[in-house]
Amino acid sequence: MSESTNSSLHPRTSEMEALAQRGYIVGSKIGQGSYATVHLADYQDHNSDKHQRLACKIFDKDRAPQDFLDKFFPRELEILTKLENPHVIQVHSILQRGPRVFIFMRYAENGDLLDFIKKNGAVIEPNAKEWFRQMASGLQYLHSKQIAHRDMKCENVLLSKRFNVKLADFGFARYCVDRDGHRVLSQTYCGSAAYAAPEVVSGTPYNPKLADVWSLGVILYIMLNASMPFDDSNLKQLLKDQVAKKWVFRPKVRDALSAGARAMVNKILEPDLTQRYTLDLILSNSWIEPRNNLKSNSTIPSWPSLRHSSPNRHPITTNAHYADEDM
């Protein structure tokens, strides 16, 4: 994106003044997307001494394609206002000024899971298990509201001050039922190819909830192995590898993992939809329950790095998004 585009997505002086009157101070940029930038922000309640550190996503409608404005963006805003769960990022407020929309949400002090793994290597199994449980719990909450995320990946798993999981970025989220309560299959190829389920890659109508579960399994594999399970550089080969279950743990990782952890990944990265684990089966599995000694509201202790070099591993990459029209 050009420098002029980047600068145009910064808040203007008039916008800053209007936001300040509501108690919001927008600071430095910490993220950049196609149609939005993300900034640090602070909120000061004028009626109290309450102060909050927030993140502010500034979306510019003038820079987005019409189909995105007609379908994806209104759906994202509607969904965001309905979510309240410990493991889903909390929206503080949504404000609009002209073509710009300011989405204020809780700030995740420890960044996203992708950056964490790139910096620290594989996550030790007890901590990976707790984060996985929190992700599954947050995803189950979304599914209970008939909302599919459709873009589950490490970049969209944020880590709070106490290293708890917050699912984020609902740009591709959608409802799983129509107005009459009938289940609706999805026909949009969206999200990141490396995390997409085989039924999504193949281009057939799919159950978005089960596709979310597959993506969750990819994230679990990445946490444990510090690499991607599949090479997504060629989609036809990716689909073949998925169907053939052509993924392996690196030897040193495999030997260190419990049988329960290995079995969990195997049950989720299952191309046969009738055999793939559901979230209910995941959260009732003996590897998850009883919960480990790590409390979800406590700071996760030291993070030893489990780095193992291997020429055959698929490096963790930031993947491009794909989105075709829903039929």
Residue, then its C-alpha position, 0 to 999 in steps of 0.5 A: m500500500s502506498e505511503s499516501t494511502n497509509s497516511s490517509l488512514h490516520p485520524r484527521t485533526s477534526e476527528m481527533e477532536a471529536l473523539a477526544q470530546r467522547g473521552y478517546i485519545v487515538g495514538s500510534k499505529i500498531g497494525q495495517g490492513s487493506y481498508a483499515t489501520v489499527h492504533l493504540a488508544d486510551y479512554q478516559d471516562h469524563n464522569s469518573d477516574k476510569h481509564q482504559r487502554l484500548a485498540c482502535k480499528i479505523f475503517d475507511k469506507d471510501r477505500a473498500p470495494q462495494d461488495f465488501l461494504d454491502k455484505f461483509f462489513p455490515r455483518e461484522l459490525e452487527i456480530l461485534t455488538k452481540l459478543e460478550n465472552p471471556h475468550v472473545i475480544q470485547v468491543h468498547s464502542i463503535l463510532q462513525r464520522g463521515p466515511r470512517v468507522f472507529i471500532f474501539m476494543r480491548y487492547a491485547e497487551n501480549g500481541d497475537l499468537l503468531d508473533f508469540i510463536k515466531k519469537n518463542g518457538a513451540v508452546i509447551e504442552p500444558n500451556a498449549k492445552e490451556w490456550f487450546r481449551q480457551m480457543a475452543s471455549g470461545l469458538q463454542y460460544l460463537h457457534s452457540k449464537q449460530i456465528a461461524h468465524r471463518d478466519m481462525k488463524c494464529e494472527n486472530v488469536l490475541l493474548s491478554k495481559r495475563f496471557n489469556v486467549k481472545l478471539a478477534d477479527f470477525g471480518f469474514a464471520r457469518y450466521c449459520v442459519d437463515r431468518d427461519g432458523h434453517r441451517v445454511l451452508s457456506q459457499t465462500y472461500c475465505g480466510s487463509a489457505a493454510y488454515a482452510a479445511p479440505e471442503v473449503v479448499s475443494g470449493t464445495p458448499y460446507n458447514p462453516k462450524l466444522a470448517d472452524v474446527w479444522s482451523l482450530g486443529v491447525i492452530l493446535y498443531i502450530m502451537l505444538n510443532a512451531s510450523m504449519p502442517f501443510d504447504d499451501s503454495n499449491l492449492k491442488q497439492l494442499l487438498k491432496d495432502q489434507v485428504a491423505k492426512k499427510w502431516v507429521f510432527r517433528p521427531k523431537v516434538r512427537d517424542a515429547l508430546s502425550a498420546g492425548a495431544r497427538a490424538m487430538v490433532n489427528k481427530i481434528l485434522e480429519p478430512d472425513l466430516t463424519q469422523r472429525y471431532t466437534l467442539d463438544l467432543i473436543l471440550s469433553n475429551s480426556w486430554i482437556e478434562p479435567r482441566n490442568n492446574l493452570k488457571s485461566n485467570s492467572t499469568i502463564p509462567s515461564w515460556p521455554s522455547l522448544r526450537h528444533s531445526s528441520p529442513n522438512r517443516h513448513p515455516i509459519t507464514t502470514n497468509a493472504h486472505y481469500a474471499d469469493e462471493d457467497m452464492 
